Amino acid sequence: MLQAATGTFIFNKRTADQIRGLVEINKTVSFAFKKTVPIIFGYMFLGIGFGIMLQEAGYNALWAFFGSLFIYAGAMQYFMVPLLVTGAPLITVALMTLLINSRHVFYGLGFIDQYRRMGWKYPYMVLSLTDETYVLLSTCKYPEGIDRDKAAFLISMFNHCWWIGGSVLGVLIGTLIPFDLTGIDFCMTALFIILLINHIKQVKAITPVIIGFISAVLFLLIMGPDNFILPSLCFTVLVLTFLRRRIETVKEDTAS
């Protein structure tokens, strides 16, 4: 009797722990999915645009799927299409990728410690750190009961899925769309504006935004639209590093 009762207790405790674990996982999945809802429309439309370009260049849905799965570089994927068509050498592709996506080096600096403790997920988190994912992860507030690392991983994965889905969909239905898609890339600009407004509301620190804006305009005027991003980011990082303590003090005073 005692053994049976002990076994029943252990079984019930194990079952309760499993149910509790499933509930926590479902809460984390639901939280991560809701966080990526604003990204869906931007990524799906831009992914469709990329897929249409691939389809018009003579490539099928497999190219869209694996290109978005392994490259996942936004603007670089758009540049990839003419590079594929012209048979550009790998050194050209590498240099173009470095110039277009060099800003991601700065994105990763704030997540080094978090990503390292995520174990096998570390390489994927590095791959999936896009502009939009960076904004979501850097401003995300995790409520009680949500596993921070699991939620960050799911947010990154969901965003990746939206991009892959849009790319494949673009190839499949590209020839069937009856309207002109000129200007479709503006939806990403609109998405950035929405994310910026959300960031200002949550962080309540306007100084970094002003510094970034002034830096972008300054280097845009000096270096032109094709070369201003990297020096602008470098200058912004230097200024924010110099003013870090002052900005943090202002944030603490505002919060109190």
C-alpha positions in Angstrom: 0.0 0.0 0.0 2.8 2.4 1.0 4.7 1.6 -2.2 1.6 2.1 -4.3 0.8 5.4 -2.6 4.4 6.6 -3.0 4.3 5.6 -6.7 1.0 7.5 -7.2 2.4 10.6 -5.5 5.6 10.5 -7.7 3.5 10.0 -10.8 1.1 12.9 -9.9 4.0 15.2 -9.1 5.7 14.3 -12.4 2.5 14.8 -14.3 1.9 18.2 -12.6 5.4 19.3 -13.4 4.9 18.3 -17.0 1.6 20.2 -17.3 3.2 23.2 -15.6 6.1 23.1 -18.1 3.7 22.9 -21.1 1.7 25.8 -19.8 4.9 27.9 -19.4 6.0 26.9 -23.0 2.6 27.9 -24.4 2.8 31.2 -22.6 6.2 31.8 -24.0 5.2 30.8 -27.6 2.1 33.0 -27.4 4.1 36.0 -26.1 6.8 35.6 -28.8 4.2 35.3 -31.6 2.3 38.4 -30.5 5.6 40.4 -30.4 6.2 39.5 -34.1 2.8 40.4 -35.4 3.9 43.9 -36.5 6.7 42.3 -38.5 4.5 39.9 -40.4 3.1 42.4 -42.9 6.5 44.1 -43.6 8.3 40.8 -44.0 5.6 39.1 -46.0 5.3 41.9 -48.5 9.1 42.4 -48.8 9.6 38.7 -49.0 7.0 38.5 -51.8 8.9 41.3 -53.6 12.1 39.2 -53.4 10.3 36.1 -54.6 8.9 37.9 -57.6 12.3 39.2 -58.5 13.6 35.6 -58.3 10.8 34.2 -60.4 11.3 36.9 -63.1 15.0 36.0 -63.2 14.1 32.3 -63.8 14.6 30.8 -60.4 12.0 28.6 -58.6 10.6 28.4 -55.1 13.5 26.2 -53.8 15.9 29.1 -54.5 13.6 31.4 -52.5 13.3 29.0 -49.6 17.0 28.2 -49.2 18.1 31.7 -50.0 15.9 33.1 -47.3 16.8 30.2 -44.9 20.6 30.6 -45.1 21.2 34.1 -46.4 18.4 36.0 -44.6 19.8 39.4 -45.3 16.9 41.6 -46.4 18.4 44.1 -48.8 21.3 41.8 -49.7 18.8 39.2 -51.0 17.5 41.8 -53.4 21.0 42.5 -54.6 21.6 38.7 -54.8 19.2 38.4 -57.7 21.2 40.5 -60.3 24.5 39.0 -58.9 23.1 35.5 -59.7 21.9 36.5 -63.1 25.3 38.1 -64.0 27.4 35.3 -62.4 29.3 37.7 -60.2 32.4 36.3 -58.5 32.3 35.3 -54.8 34.7 38.1 -53.8 32.2 40.6 -55.2 29.3 39.0 -53.3 31.4 39.0 -50.1 32.3 42.6 -50.4 28.7 43.7 -51.2 27.4 41.7 -48.2 30.0 43.3 -45.9 29.1 46.8 -47.1 25.3 46.4 -47.0 25.1 44.5 -43.7 28.1 45.8 -41.8 25.7 47.6 -39.4 24.8 44.2 -37.9 28.2 44.2 -36.2 26.9 46.9 -33.9 23.6 45.2 -33.3 25.3 42.1 -31.9 27.4 43.9 -29.3 24.5 44.3 -26.9 23.6 40.6 -27.1 26.9 38.9 -26.8 26.5 37.7 -23.2 22.8 36.6 -23.7 23.6 34.7 -26.9 26.6 32.9 -25.4 24.5 31.4 -22.6 22.0 30.1 -25.1 24.2 27.1 -26.1 23.4 25.5 -29.4 21.0 28.4 -30.3 23.9 30.8 -30.4 24.8 30.5 -34.1 21.2 30.8 -35.1 20.6 33.8 -33.0 23.6 35.5 -34.7 22.2 34.6 -38.2 18.7 35.8 -37.4 19.6 39.2 -35.8 18.0 41.4 -38.4 17.1 45.1 -38.0 13.5 44.4 -36.9 14.5 41.5 -34.7 17.1 43.7 -33.0 14.5 46.4 -32.3 12.1 43.9 -30.8 14.7 42.2 -28.6 16.3 45.4 -27.4 13.0 46.9 -26.3 11.2 43.8 -25.2 9.9 43.6 -21.7 9.5 40.0 -20.5 6.6 39.5 -18.0 6.9 37.1 -15.1 6.6 33.5 -16.2 8.2 34.0 -19.6 11.6 32.4 -20.2 13.7 35.3 -21.6 16.1 33.2 -23.7 13.3 30.9 -25.1 11.2 34.0 -26.0 14.1 35.7 -27.7 14.8 32.5 -29.7 11.1 32.2 -30.7 10.8 35.8 -31.7 13.9 35.4 -34.0 12.5 32.2 -35.4 9.0 33.6 -36.1 10.4 36.6 -37.9 12.6 34.3 -40.0 9.6 32.2 -40.9 7.6 35.2 -42.0 10.5 36.2 -44.4 10.8 32.6 -45.8 7.1 32.4 -46.2 6.8 35.7 -48.1 9.8 34.8 -50.4 8.3 31.4 -51.4 4.9 32.9 -51.8 6.3 35.6 -54.1 7.8 33.0 -56.4 4.6 30.9 -56.5 2.1 33.8 -57.2 4.4 36.4 -58.6 3.1 36.0 -62.2 -0.5 36.1 -61.0 -0.4 39.5 -59.2 -2.4 41.9 -61.4 -1.2 45.2 -60.0 1.9 47.3 -60.1 4.2 46.6 -57.1 6.3 49.8 -57.5 7.0 51.2 -54.1 6.4 48.0 -52.1 9.7 48.4 -50.4 8.3 51.5 -48.6 6.4 49.2 -46.2 9.7 48.5 -44.5 10.3 52.2 -44.0 6.9 52.5 -42.5 7.6 49.5 -40.2 10.8 51.1 -39.0 8.9 54.3 -38.1 6.4 52.2 -36.1 9.2 50.4 -34.3 10.9 53.7 -33.5 7.8 55.2 -32.0 7.3 52.1 -29.9 10.9 52.2 -28.8 10.6 55.9 -27.7 7.4 55.1 -25.7 9.0 52.2 -23.9 12.5 53.4 -23.3 11.6 57.1 -22.8 15.0 58.3 -23.8 14.9 60.7 -26.8 18.7 61.6 -26.7 19.9 58.5 -28.7 17.2 59.0 -31.3 18.2 62.7 -31.8 21.9 61.7 -32.0 21.2 59.0 -34.5 19.0 61.3 -36.6 21.6 64.1 -36.7 24.3 61.6 -37.5 22.4 60.0 -40.3 21.5 63.4 -41.9 25.1 64.7 -41.5 26.7 61.7 -43.2 24.0 61.5 -45.8 24.9 65.0 -46.9 28.6 64.3 -46.8 28.9 60.8 -48.3 25.6 60.3 -50.2 22.8 57.7 -49.9 25.0 54.7 -50.9 27.8 55.1 -48.3 26.4 56.9 -45.3 25.1 54.0 -43.1 28.4 52.6 -41.8 30.1 55.9 -40.9 26.9 57.2 -39.4 26.6 54.1 -37.2 30.2 54.4 -36.1 29.8 58.1 -35.2 26.6 57.4 -33.3 28.1 54.6 -31.3 31.1 56.8 -30.4 28.9 59.6 -29.2 26.5 57.4 -27.3 29.5 55.6 -25.6 30.8 59.0 -24.6 27.4 60.2 -23.3 26.4 56.8 -21.8 26.5 57.7 -18.1 24.6 61.0 -18.7 21.9 59.2 -20.7 21.5 56.5 -18.1 21.2 59.2 -15.3 18.5 61.0 -17.3 16.6 57.7 -17.7 16.8 56.9 -14.0 15.6 60.4 -13.1 12.7 60.1 -15.6 11.7 56.6 -14.2 11.7 57.9 -10.6 
